[in-house]
Amino acid sequence: MVYSYKDIWKVSVPIMLSLLAQNVVQLTDTFFLGHVGGIEQSASGLAGLYYIAIFTVCFGFSVGSQIMISRRNGEHNYKRIGEIVIQGTLFLQLFALILFFLSTFLLENVLSQFMKSPEVYAATEKYLSWRIYGFFFAAVNVMFRAFYVGIARTKVLTLNAIVMAVANIIGDYALIFGKLGCPEMGIEGAAIASVLAEAISVLFFVVYTFATVDFEKYGFVKMKFRLSIIRSILSISSFTMIQYLISMSTWFMFFIAIEQHSEDSLKITNLVRSFYMVYFIPMNALATTANTLVGNTIGAGNIKGVLPLIRRVALLNFGIIILMMAITLAAPEFWISFIAPIDQASLVEDTVMPLIVLLFSLPVSALGTVAFNSISGTGNTKAALILETITMVIYILAMLWIVVYKQMSVAWCWTVEYFYWGSLLIFSIIYLTRAKWQNKRI
């Protein structure tokens, strides 16, 4: 099968809408906590990154599972798909338990040593003391996502994310401000609301799957833990787990380094990050689409169709990002004012230049994220890890010079994104056009 722009759009739009709804969760926290205080808003952003940096190992496992599912789907070997989902879910519950205790240890014994502001650390600790319970629900969610993305049946992701976003908005309103008969809990209420939203998301996936999926067709029959299947998943996903851990941990380090400058620098960076999350909705959706459609294309035996498919997805991503850039550049202060803390209006003007610096890195990142995720889609996750590691070395060196050693302005600090995405795009293009990835078996 040759995937047209229409086919790519049909798969990517539901993913895009689901990411939009999921990002509403973080943006809701940012908006509501901006009415509590700048410290709480900054702490929630930093704590959110910490949570993602720890949990990203589970997400990396689900991406490896998704690669295998998409390949089995392309081969029409449907009965193998269910056992991948079931065994992956059981494994991730055990892994979530480990991450729960590990994150508590790191928070108390490591993170506290690196943060400069006692107030920001105290607020971060309050948030994470509740947020880490979300590991168990999020681990189930990512395996459901791997299943539906892998079989290119992505509409359910939109429905699920809308349910999750609505639950979080109601929970934030009730628990942060003490509305609807709930106690006023501030930043802790935001964390509890996020956990409850993830739990509701799991419930939705379970009900939807039982109601709509053919269990016999996809092999959802055996619940017994099978180590052999876990090993086969890990042969692919172990590299994506390490890759995502390196990537997100390094970005968390960037925020910690910014926090060393001043509380205002962290507040500005957190505002820019909120915009980054919005821009990454179409980029991540199309990168995920490239990943699964490349797997399905190879599984169907159409090797020659892979590179044209990647070009189509990349061009579509590029066009969307250019449009989003133009909309933002037309009135940056107007958009920033929506999420800036209401008691610190001066931050709006200070955030404009860092945001513009970020904006002009987006076209490169739009192309780079599609090309890089396509490498994982071929099943060559070891190669993807190697490229990510080399790119991260370049990124860290740039960060150490610009952010840590020279302690430049926040706008200059955001130029590290050019080093990351520029390098990743170049390495990915070289690999896809020169390396022998066509006969990778998974």
N, C-alpha and C positions, 0 to 999 in steps of 0.2 A: 504493500500500500504506500502511495506517495501522499504525504500530509501537506495539504494546501494551507494558505493563510487562514481560510475559514475553519479548517480542522484544528489548527493551532489555537485559534481564538476560542473555539468551542470548549477546548480542554482548559485553557488558561483563565478564561473569565471567571468560572466558579472558584478557582483557586485564588484569583485576585480578590474577589468579593469576600472570600473566607478570611484572607489575610487582612483585608480592610476592617472587617468586623473584629478580628483578633486584636488588631492594633488599637481599636477603640478602647479595649481593656486598659492598655498602658496610657493612652491619651486621656482617658477618663480619670485615672489616678492623677496624672499630671495636672489636669484642669481643676479637679476638686481640691487637691492638696495645695494648689496655688492660692486658694481662698483660706487655707489654714496658715500657710507661711512659706517663705522661700527655702528655709532649712528643710522642712518636710518634703517639699517638692523635689529638691536636689537629692535628698536621701533616698526617696522612692526610686528615682532614676538610677542612682548608683546601686541600690539594692536589687533593682530589677536586672541590671547587667550581671551582678554577682550570681543571682539565681539562674539566669540563662547560661552563664559561663560554666556553672556546675552541671546543670541539666543537659547541656548541649551534647554530652557524651551519650545520653540516651537517644537524643535526636539523631546523632550520627549513626547509631545502631539501626534506627528506623529507616534512615536513608539507604543504608546497605540492604535492608529488607525490601524496601521499595524497588531497588534495582533488580533484585532477584524476582520479585513479583511481576514486574513489567516484562522481564525476559520470559518467564513462564507463561504470561498472558499472550505475548507475541507468538510463542510456540503452540498455543492452545492447550497447554498442559495444565489445565485449570485445577485439577485435584491436588496439585502440589502447593497451591497458593494458601489454602486454609491452614495447612500445618505450619507454614512459615509464620503466619499471623498469630496462631495460638502459642507456638513455642516462643516466639519473640515476646509476646505479652507476658508469659510466665517468667521468662528470663529478666525482663525489665522491671518486674515487681521486686525481684530479689535485688536487682541493681539499685532501684530507688531507695530501698532500705539502707544500703551501704552509703549512698549519697546523702541521705538524711543525717546520719551520724557524722559523716565526713564534713559536711557543710557547717555543722554546729562547731566542730573542732576548729575549722579554718577561721570561722567568724570570731571566735573567742581568743584564739592564739596567734593568728597570722594577720588578719585584716586590721585588727586593733592597733597593730604595730606600725602600719603604713599610713593610716589616716591622720591628717594634721588637725582637723577640727573635732574637738570632743562632742560638740553639739550635733554635727553631721553623723558621727559614728553612733551616738546614742539613738538617734532617730533611725538609722540604718539597722541597728540591732533590734529595735522594736518591730520594725517591718518584717525582718527575716525570721524572727522568732515564730511567726505565724505562717509566713509565705512558704517555708520549706515543706510543709505538709502537702503542698500541691504536687510534689514530686510523684506521688503514687497515682494521682489522677492523670497528670500530664503524660506519664509513661504509657498509660492505656490509650490516651488520645492520639499520640504520635503513631502507634501501631495501626489504629483505625485509619488514620490519614495515609499511612504507607499503603494500606490495602486499597483504598478507593482511588488514590492517585496512580498506583501501579496498574490497576485495571482500566485506567482512563475514564472512571465514572466519578467525576469530581463535583457534580451539582450538590451532593449532600454536604460537602464541606462548607458551602455558603450557608445552608440552613443551620448547620451546627454552630457555625461561628456567630450567626445572628442571635441564636438562643443564648450563647455564651456572653455576647456583648450586652444584651438586654439584662441578663442576670447580674452582670458586673456593675452596670450603671445603677440598677436599683439597690444592689448591695452597697456600693460606694456611698450613695446618697443617704441610705439608712444608717450605716455604721460609722461613716466619717463624721457626720453632723448630728447623729442621734435622732434621726427621724423615724417615722413609722413604728413608734414604740420601741426602738432599739437604743442601746446606750451610746453615748458620744465617745468614740474611740480614736478619732484622728487617724494618724498614719497606720496604726494597728488595724483599724477598721478597713482601710484600703487593702491590706494584705489578706484579711479574712474574706473579704468580698471576692478577691481574685481566686482564692482556693475554692470557695463555694461555686463560683462560675465554672471552674474546671470540673468539679464534681457533677454539676448539671450537664456539662458537655458530654461527659462519659455516659451518663444515663440516656441522653438523646441518641448517641451512637449505638448503644446497646439495643434500644427499642427499634430504631430505624433498621438496623442490621437484621434483627429477628423478623421484622415485618416484610423486608424487601429482598433479601439475599437468598439465593438457592444454596442451602448448606451442602446438599449432596454434590452439586456441580463443582463447588470450590473446595471440597474436602474438609469442611468444618465438622469433623466427627470425633476425632480423638483428642482428649484433653490431657492425656498422660504426658509428663515431662520427658522429652527425648533429647539426650545430649548430642546425638549425632547431627540432628537438624540445627541445633544451636551452633555447633562447630562449623557447619557449612555456611550459616549466616555470618558468623564471625570472620570467616575467610575473606568475605567481601567487606563487612561493616567495620571490622577492627581498624581499618585504615581511615574510614570516614569518621569514626569515633575520635581518633587521635587528631584528625584534621580539624574537626569542628571545635575540639577542646583547645587546640593551639590558637585557632582563629579568634574565638570569643574571649579566651583568657587574655590574649594580647590586647584586644580592644578594651577589656576591663582595666588592664594596666594603664592604657592611655587615659582613662577617666581618673584613675588614682593619681597619675602624674599631674593632671590638670588640677586636681583637688589640692595639691601641694602649693599651687600658685596663690589661690585665694578662694574664699567661698563664692565670690561673685563670678570668678572664672568658671567654677563648677556649675553655677546656675546658668550661665550663658551656654556652656557646652551641653548641658542637659536640654535646653530649649532647642539648640541646633539638632541634637539627637532626635528629638520628637519629630522634626521635619524629615530627618533622614529615614525614620521609620515609615513615614508616608510615601516617600519616594521609592522606598524599597518594596512597596506592595506590588506594583507591576513588575519590577525587576525580579523579585523572588518568584512570583507566579510564573513568569515566562522561563526563568531558569529551571524551575521544577518541571514545567511542561517539556522543556528541551531534554531534561534528564529522563523522564518516563517515555517520551516518544522516540528518543534514540534507542532506548532499551527494547521497545516494541518493534522498531524498524529492524534492528539487528536480529531479534528473535524471529521475525518473519523472513529473514534471509536477504533483505534488501540492503546490502552493505553500501552500494553506490548511492543510495538515497540519503545517507547520513549527513554528509557535509552540506548538500543543498538544504536539508532540513534545518541544520544549525544556522545557516546564513539567513533563512527566512525568519526564524525566531529572533535572531539578533537584530535584524533590521526593524522588526516590529517593536522590540523593546526600545531601540534607539529612538524611534519616532515618538513613542509615548513619553519618554523622558524629556525630549526636546520641548514637547508641548507643556509638560508640567513645569519645566524651567521658566518658560515664557510667562506662564501665569503667575509664578512666584515673583519673578523679577519686575513685573508690572507694579506691584505694591507690597514689597517685603515687610515694611513696618506694620501694615494693616494685618497681615497674616500672623506676624509674631505677637501682636497685641492680644490675640485670642487666648494664648496659653501662658503669657508672662504673668508672674505673681502680681496680684492687683495692688499690693503695697510697695512695689518696686518698678514703677513705670520707666525709670531710666534704663533698665535692662533692655528695653525694646531697641533703642538706638544702638546700644553696644553689641547687640546680637546681629545686626544687619550685615556687617562685613564678614564675620565668620560664616554666616549663612551663604553669602555670595561665593565665598571661597569653596564651600562644599558644592554648591550648585554646578560650578564649572568642572567638577570632577565626575559628575553623574554620567555624561555620555560615554566616558571611558569605562565606568563601572557597569553600565548597561550592557555593553558588548562583552566585557570581561566575565561577568557572572554567568552569562549564557554559554560562552565558550568553555569556561571552567567546569560548569555543571554537566556539560555534554561529555566531558572526559569521564566523569563518574558514571554517566549513563551507559558508556560502553563496557562498564564492568572493571575498568582499569583504576580501581580506587587506590592502589599502591602508588601508581604514577601521579594521581591527583594529590596524594599526601606529600610526595616528594616536591612537587611544584609549589604546594601551599607552604611547605617548610622553608624553601628557598626564598619565597616571596616574603614570608614573615621575618626572616633574618634582615632583609632589606628594610622592611617596615620598622622593625625595632631599632635598627641603627639610626634611621631618620628620626624616630621618636626620641631616642636618647639625646640626639644632637639638638633638635628643635625645641622639644618640650622640656626635657630635664636639664640639659647642660646650659643652653642659651636662654631658656625660660622666656621665649618670645611671646608675643601677644596671642590671644586665643585664635584670631584669624590665621596667623602663621602656623599655629599648632595644627589646624585642620588641613594644612597642605600635606600632611603625612598620608592622607587618602590618595593623593596622586602617586606616591611611591608604591602603595599597595596595589591599586587597580591597574596602573600602567604596567607594572612588572607582571602581574597575573595575566593580563591580556596578551602580552608578548609571548610569555611562556606557553600559554594555552594554544595560541595560533601555531606556534612552532611544533608543538606536540601533535595537534590534530592533522597538520599537513605533512609532517615528516616521519612520525613514529608509526610503528606497526601495531595498531590497536584492533585491526579488523577481525582477528580470529580468537579474541579472548573468550574463553568458555567459563560460564559460572553455573 
